[in-house]
């Protein structure tokens, strides 16, 4: 299996009120093409920071992140847009990633419009995608504030399907949803993750039980890596998280 992302001694620091806060401390990790990797740990452990560093949202304070053989921090300004086209992020609150002044259909179809597709055909494609995630075709003419949190999350998934990026980051993508919406959104995510390299930052361990590997993070460091069954047997910290439901 091909290595697509490699982290070597990655450190991420925040600077708060004149003090340095180490959010990620010396992480070494390899992500294989087509692999589903779960990142778990208690709130504040550094898992979201690590995920954002992996996909290039945050720059490491030290260490290197390599994407498909290229060192990310050495990418030129001209190379970076191509790099980020390979990534798609779905976050806990999708409202911040949606433009409140633009209709949903145009936001979903943006990539097709930029590529030169006619507006009529691009919006028809957006309608098809909305149906795939359980929303009515007529929703293309509505604005973000007209949707619930679960519906906005489905819109984010529709955009991700259209972008078809090979690497997907899910940052606690279902944690803010009610149980009905979570079940529907998780089903859509499961379909999106098929045959795709995926990083899942988990709020509920039930969302990553079938991940190829699960990385356990505690106090900014990786303390164990394995499948769910392996970690239950040997990692007391993970077993406690699982028992608590990581909620």
CORKAQUI-V56466 format. One line per field, one symbol per residue. burial: 1 if it has 24 or more other C-alpha atoms within 12 Angstrom, else 0. A space follows every 10 residues. Layout:
burial = ???
//
This chain:
burial = 0001111001 1110000000 0111111111 1111111111 1100111111 1111110111 1011111000 1110000000 0011011111 1111101100 0011111111 1100000000 0111111111 0111100011 0111001011 1111111111 1111111111 1111111000 1101110111 0110011111 1111111110 1111111101 1111111100 1000101100 1100010
//
